[in-house]
């Protein structure tokens, strides 16, 4: 196949497979179910690789993402979000439940009542706030929400949480401990109201290894691990050799003695965490940084050696792979024998 025009996203398939296999083996050794968050890659091909490696199903963020994956043959999905249903979304979720096993999140008695009104008997997990302070109830309150959900006619399977505060240089182990403590306390809270939790679900890529070692979660939902990105690289959750997705870009200018490429925020996404050293990294030149990024330009400094000539190609690592993938119509899979187009089937499925 002819090489696409830059900028475009490339998946190193051997690295991808290695990442998937490594995490699958670690989860199996710890006797923990793996349910990867597929909002990261949004592709049927990577989903199939994860399921073939032993994942029990997929995690998604929206009903739209669930629809995209069910259309690709996935039969077990968790919507890790406290959904609030209106008539249209309720019909969509009901239609999904006719085609696959679907579990959803709740984090209040009100959201449980809303869900039960439209879909009695729906399987749910109660969301916990384990320190990220986004959504979820305090672990000791989980039993109250679970009891309300059960009384409303829902099937309460257990609890889930996202230790998002592990996305900081010194926060990974602390967040994993917070996650384990929250799941343990919440399990006791459910048992206190007569509900035996069958699922204690957690997980993020930065906290994955610590969570497996702690032995509390029965299920983990990492997402970024399959592809990795500059955030994971700079957090220490991944090395350069673990980066399986890059953006191929062309050098278009040497203005001001710097290197400018044709991949800006519309190809790489504009996310930049406080700990990120630049707006993107260069895979083959780890000291180089993107110091300025606009919609269609990335300005690079710190490049080792003479500047690459105009027209040459560089491999850039997005800070946040989930956001970058959501900007692309396709990923280009490189298995070493040429490029194969992988459609981003769940792109833009935000509702």
C-alpha positions as CSV (number, residue, x, y, z in Angstrom):
1,X,0.0,0.0,0.0
2,X,1.2,3.5,-0.8
3,X,2.4,5.4,2.2
4,X,-0.2,7.9,3.5
5,X,0.4,11.6,3.4
6,X,1.6,13.1,6.7
7,X,0.6,13.5,9.4
8,X,-0.7,10.1,10.2
9,X,-0.7,7.7,13.2
10,X,1.3,4.5,13.0
11,X,0.9,1.4,15.2
12,X,4.0,-0.7,15.7
13,X,2.2,-4.1,15.7
14,X,5.0,-6.2,17.3
15,X,5.3,-3.7,20.2
16,X,1.5,-3.6,20.5
17,X,1.3,-7.3,20.7
18,X,4.1,-7.4,23.3
19,X,2.4,-4.8,25.5
20,X,-0.9,-6.8,25.3
21,X,0.7,-10.1,26.1
22,X,2.8,-8.8,29.0
23,X,-0.2,-7.3,30.8
24,X,-2.4,-10.3,30.0
25,X,0.2,-12.6,31.5
26,X,0.6,-10.5,34.6
27,X,-3.2,-10.4,35.2
28,X,-3.5,-14.1,34.7
29,X,-0.6,-14.8,37.1
30,X,-2.4,-12.6,39.7
31,X,-5.8,-14.3,39.0
32,X,-7.3,-10.9,38.1
33,X,-9.7,-10.5,35.2
34,X,-8.6,-8.0,32.6
35,X,-11.2,-5.7,30.9
36,X,-9.2,-3.2,28.9
37,X,-10.6,0.3,28.4
38,X,-11.0,0.5,24.6
39,X,-11.6,4.2,24.4
40,X,-7.8,4.4,24.0
41,X,-7.5,2.7,20.6
42,X,-11.2,2.7,19.4
43,X,-10.4,0.0,16.9
44,X,-11.8,-3.5,16.3
45,X,-8.4,-4.9,15.4
46,X,-6.8,-4.0,18.8
47,X,-9.9,-5.1,20.6
48,X,-9.6,-8.5,19.0
49,X,-6.0,-8.8,20.0
50,X,-6.9,-8.0,23.6
51,X,-9.7,-10.5,23.7
52,X,-7.6,-13.2,22.1
53,X,-5.0,-12.6,24.8
54,X,-7.5,-13.4,27.5
55,X,-9.5,-10.2,28.3
56,X,-13.0,-11.1,29.6
57,X,-14.5,-8.1,27.7
58,X,-14.0,-4.5,27.1
59,X,-14.6,-1.2,29.0
60,X,-16.0,1.8,27.2
61,X,-17.0,5.3,28.2
62,X,-20.2,5.8,26.3
63,X,-23.2,4.0,24.8
64,X,-21.9,5.1,21.4
65,X,-18.6,3.3,21.9
66,X,-20.4,0.2,23.1
67,X,-22.5,0.3,19.9
68,X,-19.4,0.5,17.8
69,X,-17.8,-2.5,19.5
70,X,-20.9,-4.6,19.5
71,X,-21.2,-4.0,15.7
72,X,-17.7,-5.5,15.5
73,X,-18.7,-8.6,17.4
74,X,-17.7,-7.8,21.0
75,X,-20.2,-9.5,23.3
76,X,-19.2,-8.3,26.9
77,X,-18.9,-4.6,27.7
78,X,-18.8,-2.4,30.7
79,X,-19.8,1.3,30.3
80,X,-17.7,2.8,33.1
81,X,-19.8,5.9,33.5
82,X,-22.7,6.9,35.7
83,X,-25.2,7.1,32.9
84,X,-28.3,9.3,33.1
85,X,-30.9,7.9,30.6
86,X,-33.3,9.8,28.5
87,X,-35.8,7.9,26.2
88,X,-33.4,7.8,23.2
89,X,-30.3,6.6,25.2
90,X,-32.5,4.1,27.0
91,X,-33.7,2.6,23.7
92,X,-30.1,2.4,22.5
93,X,-28.9,0.7,25.7
94,X,-31.8,-1.7,25.6
95,X,-31.0,-2.6,22.0
96,X,-27.4,-3.3,23.0
97,X,-28.5,-5.6,25.8
98,X,-30.3,-7.7,23.3
99,X,-27.0,-8.3,21.5
100,X,-24.3,-8.4,24.3
101,X,-23.8,-8.6,28.0
102,X,-23.7,-4.9,29.1
103,X,-23.0,-3.5,32.6
104,X,-23.2,0.2,33.4
105,X,-22.1,2.4,36.3
106,X,-24.2,4.3,38.9
107,X,-23.1,6.6,41.6
108,X,-26.3,7.7,43.3
109,X,-29.7,6.5,44.3
110,X,-31.2,8.9,41.8
111,X,-29.2,7.6,38.9
112,X,-30.1,4.0,39.9
113,X,-33.8,4.9,40.0
114,X,-33.5,6.6,36.6
115,X,-31.8,3.5,35.1
116,X,-34.3,1.1,36.7
117,X,-37.2,3.0,35.3
118,X,-36.0,2.4,31.8
119,X,-34.2,-0.9,32.1
120,X,-35.3,-3.0,35.1
121,X,-32.9,-5.8,35.9
122,X,-29.9,-4.0,34.3
123,X,-26.5,-5.1,35.7
124,X,-24.6,-2.3,37.4
125,X,-21.5,-1.5,39.3
126,X,-21.5,1.3,42.0
127,X,-18.8,3.8,41.3
128,X,-16.4,4.8,44.1
129,X,-14.3,7.9,44.5
130,X,-10.9,6.5,45.6
131,X,-9.1,9.9,45.4
132,X,-9.5,11.3,41.9
133,X,-12.5,13.3,43.1
134,X,-14.4,13.2,39.8
135,X,-17.5,10.9,40.1
136,X,-18.3,8.2,42.5
137,X,-19.4,7.9,46.2
138,X,-17.3,7.5,49.2
139,X,-16.5,3.9,49.8
140,X,-18.4,3.7,53.1
141,X,-21.5,5.0,51.2
142,X,-21.4,2.3,48.5
143,X,-23.8,0.1,50.4
144,X,-26.4,2.8,50.5
145,X,-26.3,3.2,46.7
146,X,-26.1,-0.5,46.1
147,X,-29.2,-1.1,48.3
148,X,-31.1,1.6,46.5
149,X,-30.2,0.1,43.2
150,X,-31.1,-3.3,44.3
151,X,-34.4,-2.1,45.7
152,X,-35.1,-0.4,42.4
153,X,-34.8,-3.7,40.6
154,X,-31.2,-3.5,39.3
155,X,-28.7,-6.3,39.5
156,X,-25.8,-5.0,41.6
157,X,-22.6,-6.9,40.6
158,X,-20.2,-4.9,42.8
159,X,-18.2,-1.7,42.7
160,X,-15.6,0.1,40.4
161,X,-13.2,3.0,40.7
162,X,-10.7,4.9,38.7
163,X,-7.5,5.9,40.5
164,X,-6.9,8.9,38.2
165,X,-4.8,10.7,40.8
166,X,-2.1,8.1,39.9
167,X,-1.3,10.3,36.9
168,X,1.5,12.2,38.7
169,X,5.2,11.5,39.1
170,X,5.0,10.4,42.7
171,X,1.4,9.3,42.8
172,X,1.2,5.8,41.3
173,X,1.8,3.7,44.4
174,X,-0.3,6.0,46.6
175,X,-3.2,5.9,44.2
176,X,-3.0,2.1,43.9
177,X,-3.2,1.9,47.7
178,X,-6.1,4.3,47.8
179,X,-7.8,2.2,45.2
180,X,-7.3,-1.1,47.1
181,X,-8.5,0.5,50.3
182,X,-11.6,1.9,48.6
183,X,-12.5,-1.4,47.1
184,X,-12.0,-3.2,50.4
185,X,-14.1,-0.8,52.4
186,X,-16.8,-0.7,49.7
187,X,-17.0,-4.4,49.6
188,X,-17.7,-4.4,53.3
189,X,-20.3,-1.7,52.9
190,X,-22.1,-3.8,50.3
191,X,-22.0,-6.9,52.6
192,X,-23.4,-4.8,55.4
193,X,-26.6,-4.4,53.4
194,X,-26.8,-8.0,52.3
195,X,-25.2,-7.7,48.9
196,X,-22.2,-9.9,48.1
197,X,-19.9,-8.1,45.6
198,X,-19.0,-10.3,42.7
199,X,-16.8,-7.6,41.0
200,X,-14.2,-5.3,42.6
201,X,-13.1,-3.4,39.5
202,X,-10.3,-0.8,39.3
203,X,-7.3,0.0,37.3
204,X,-5.3,2.5,35.3
205,X,-2.1,2.1,33.4
206,X,0.1,4.0,35.9
207,X,-1.2,2.0,38.8
208,X,-1.5,-1.4,37.1
209,X,1.5,-3.2,38.5
210,X,1.0,-2.0,42.0
211,X,-2.7,-2.9,41.9
212,X,-1.9,-6.4,40.8
213,X,0.6,-6.8,43.6
214,X,-1.9,-5.7,46.2
215,X,-4.4,-8.5,45.5
216,X,-7.6,-6.6,46.1
217,X,-9.2,-5.9,42.7
218,X,-10.8,-8.9,41.0
219,X,-10.9,-7.0,37.7
220,X,-8.6,-4.3,36.2
221,X,-9.4,-1.8,33.3
222,X,-6.2,-0.3,32.0
223,X,-6.4,1.3,28.6
224,X,-3.2,3.2,27.5
225,X,-0.9,0.2,28.2
226,X,-1.6,-1.3,24.7
227,X,-0.2,1.7,22.9
228,X,1.4,4.0,25.5
229,X,2.2,7.6,25.1
230,X,4.4,10.5,26.3
231,X,2.5,10.7,29.6
232,X,3.3,7.1,30.5
233,X,6.9,7.5,29.3
234,X,7.4,10.5,31.6
235,X,5.6,8.9,34.5
236,X,7.8,5.8,34.3
237,X,4.9,3.5,33.5
238,X,6.5,2.8,30.0
239,X,9.8,3.0,28.3
240,X,10.5,4.2,24.8
241,X,10.6,0.6,23.7
242,X,7.0,0.3,24.9
243,X,5.6,3.1,22.7
244,X,3.5,1.4,20.0
245,X,1.8,4.5,18.5
246,X,3.6,7.4,16.9
247,X,2.6,10.2,14.6
248,X,4.6,10.3,11.4
249,X,5.3,13.9,10.5
250,X,7.3,15.8,7.8
251,X,9.9,18.5,8.4
252,X,8.5,21.6,6.7
253,X,10.6,24.4,8.0
254,X,13.9,25.4,9.7
255,X,12.6,28.9,10.6
256,X,14.6,30.5,13.5
257,X,17.0,27.6,13.4
258,X,14.4,25.3,14.8
259,X,12.7,22.2,13.4
260,X,9.0,22.6,12.4
261,X,6.9,19.6,11.4
262,X,3.4,19.3,9.9
263,X,1.7,17.6,12.9
264,X,0.0,20.0,15.2
265,X,-2.8,19.8,17.7
266,X,-5.2,18.5,15.1
267,X,-3.0,15.3,14.7
268,X,-1.4,15.0,18.1
269,X,-4.1,16.5,20.4
270,X,-3.3,19.4,22.7
271,X,-3.3,17.7,26.0
272,X,-0.4,18.6,28.3
273,X,-0.2,17.4,31.9
274,X,1.8,19.5,34.4
275,X,4.6,16.9,34.4
276,X,4.9,16.7,30.6
277,X,8.1,18.2,29.4
278,X,6.7,19.3,26.1
279,X,3.6,19.2,23.9
280,X,4.9,15.9,22.4
281,X,8.1,13.8,22.4
282,X,10.3,12.4,19.6
283,X,10.6,8.6,19.9
284,X,14.1,8.4,18.3
285,X,15.4,11.6,19.9
286,X,14.5,11.5,23.6
287,X,16.1,14.8,24.5
288,X,14.0,16.7,21.9
289,X,10.7,18.3,22.8
290,X,7.9,20.0,21.1
291,X,8.1,23.4,22.6
292,X,5.3,25.1,20.6
293,X,2.3,23.6,19.0
294,X,-0.5,25.1,17.0
295,X,-3.2,23.5,14.9
296,X,-0.9,22.3,12.1
297,X,2.6,23.0,13.3
298,X,4.9,21.5,16.0
299,X,8.1,23.4,16.8
300,X,10.9,21.1,18.1
301,X,14.0,22.1,20.1
302,X,16.7,20.0,21.7
303,X,17.3,17.8,18.7
304,X,20.6,16.0,18.9
305,X,22.7,16.4,15.8
306,X,22.2,18.5,12.7
307,X,18.6,19.4,11.9
308,X,17.0,16.8,9.6
309,X,16.5,18.2,6.1
310,X,13.3,19.5,4.8
311,X,11.0,16.7,3.6
312,X,12.4,14.2,6.1
313,X,10.2,12.2,8.5
314,X,10.1,12.2,12.3
315,X,8.2,10.0,14.7
316,X,6.4,12.0,17.3
317,X,4.8,10.6,20.5
318,X,1.5,12.2,21.5
319,X,1.2,13.2,25.2
320,X,-2.2,11.5,25.4
321,X,-2.8,8.7,23.0
322,X,-6.6,8.5,23.7
323,X,-7.1,12.0,22.5
324,X,-4.8,11.7,19.5
325,X,-6.6,8.6,18.3
326,X,-10.0,10.3,18.6
327,X,-8.8,12.8,16.0
328,X,-7.9,10.2,13.4
329,X,-10.1,8.4,10.9
330,X,-7.7,5.4,10.8
331,X,-4.5,4.0,12.3
332,X,-1.8,2.6,10.0
333,X,-0.6,-0.8,11.3
334,X,3.0,-1.6,10.6
335,X,3.8,-5.3,11.0
336,X,7.2,-5.0,9.3
337,X,5.9,-5.9,5.8
338,X,3.9,-2.8,4.9
339,X,1.1,-0.8,6.2
340,X,-2.5,-1.9,6.9
341,X,-5.4,0.5,7.5
342,X,-7.2,0.0,10.8
343,X,-10.4,2.2,10.9
344,X,-11.0,4.0,14.1
345,X,-14.6,2.6,14.4
346,X,-15.4,4.3,17.7
347,X,-14.1,7.7,16.8
348,X,-16.4,10.5,17.9
349,X,-18.9,8.2,19.6
350,X,-19.2,10.5,22.5
351,X,-22.9,10.0,23.4
